[in-house]
Amino acid sequence: TESMERISDFAKDLAFTVLRGEEIHPVLELAGEETNEQVLIVKVDEDSIFLGKRIGDLTFDDSIGVRIIAVRHKDVWVYDPNESIQLEKGDLLLLSGYREGIEILEEAEEEAKDIE
């Protein structure tokens, strides 16, 4: 729907503002709070639930409402990454989604690190 596209566009713009190291204007922060949209950057390390997975294998968009906006793979940022990219140690994932879905992923990453 049109409203979902606007939310997605907002998240993408906000994420790239963060990646460029620019300060987020307070109005943008407020707009993000109103949409319930969150952005998360995850570093893939040896304990990550994402290590060794292909982008195409990560299907949490349908289940928890979080999608991959971009990935930094081999030191290159790729927007809307190809499903065949296999995640390696040191890669960064730029994720966007509803607050609840982001929290689920954060908890899963923490649990994976606690097991080690």
C-alpha positions in Angstrom: 0.0 0.0 0.0 1.0 3.6 -0.4 1.4 4.2 3.4 3.8 1.2 3.7 5.8 2.6 0.8 6.1 5.9 2.5 7.2 4.3 5.7 9.8 2.2 3.9 11.1 5.3 2.0 11.4 7.2 5.3 13.3 4.3 6.9 15.7 4.1 3.9 16.3 7.9 3.9 16.9 7.8 7.7 19.2 4.9 7.5 21.4 6.4 4.8 21.6 9.6 6.9 22.9 7.6 9.7 25.4 5.7 7.4 26.8 9.0 6.1 27.4 10.0 9.7 25.1 13.0 9.6 23.1 14.1 12.6 19.4 13.3 12.5 17.1 16.4 12.6 14.7 16.3 15.6 11.7 16.5 13.2 12.9 13.3 11.5 13.3 11.6 14.8 9.7 12.5 15.7 8.4 11.3 12.3 10.1 8.0 13.0 8.5 7.7 16.4 5.1 8.3 14.7 5.5 5.5 12.2 6.7 2.9 14.7 9.5 2.2 12.1 13.0 1.3 13.5 16.3 1.0 11.8 19.0 -1.4 13.1 22.6 -2.0 12.0 23.9 -5.5 12.8 27.5 -6.5 12.5 28.0 -10.1 11.5 30.5 -11.7 13.8 31.5 -15.2 14.8 28.5 -15.6 17.1 25.9 -14.0 14.8 22.8 -15.8 13.8 23.4 -14.3 10.3 26.9 -15.8 9.8 27.0 -18.0 6.7 23.4 -17.3 5.7 22.5 -16.1 2.2 20.4 -13.0 2.0 17.7 -15.1 0.3 17.5 -17.4 3.3 16.6 -14.6 5.6 12.8 -14.5 5.3 11.9 -12.5 8.4 10.2 -9.8 6.3 7.0 -11.9 6.2 7.2 -13.3 9.7 8.2 -10.3 11.8 8.0 -7.3 9.5 11.7 -6.6 9.2 13.5 -6.2 5.9 17.1 -5.8 4.7 17.6 -2.4 3.2 21.3 -2.7 2.5 24.4 -4.8 3.3 28.0 -3.9 3.6 29.7 -6.9 2.1 33.4 -7.0 1.3 33.6 -3.3 2.3 31.0 -2.2 -0.3 27.5 -1.0 0.6 24.8 -2.6 -1.6 21.3 -1.3 -1.5 18.6 -3.9 -2.1 21.1 -6.7 -2.0 21.1 -9.8 -4.2 19.6 -12.9 -2.6 22.8 -14.9 -3.4 25.1 -12.8 -1.2 26.4 -15.1 1.6 27.1 -13.2 4.8 30.6 -13.3 6.2 32.2 -12.1 9.4 32.5 -8.3 9.4 29.5 -7.7 7.1 27.0 -5.1 8.2 23.2 -5.5 7.7 21.0 -2.4 7.6 17.6 -3.5 8.7 14.3 -1.7 8.8 11.0 -2.7 10.3 8.4 -2.4 13.1 9.7 -1.9 16.6 8.5 -5.3 17.7 10.3 -7.1 14.9 13.5 -5.3 15.5 13.3 -6.2 19.2 12.9 -9.9 18.2 16.0 -9.8 16.1 18.0 -8.0 18.8 17.0 -10.6 21.4 17.9 -13.5 19.0 21.3 -12.0 18.4 21.9 -11.6 22.2 20.8 -15.1 22.9 23.2 -16.5 20.2 26.1 -14.5 21.8 25.1 -15.8 25.3 25.3 -19.4 24.2 29.0 -19.0 23.2 
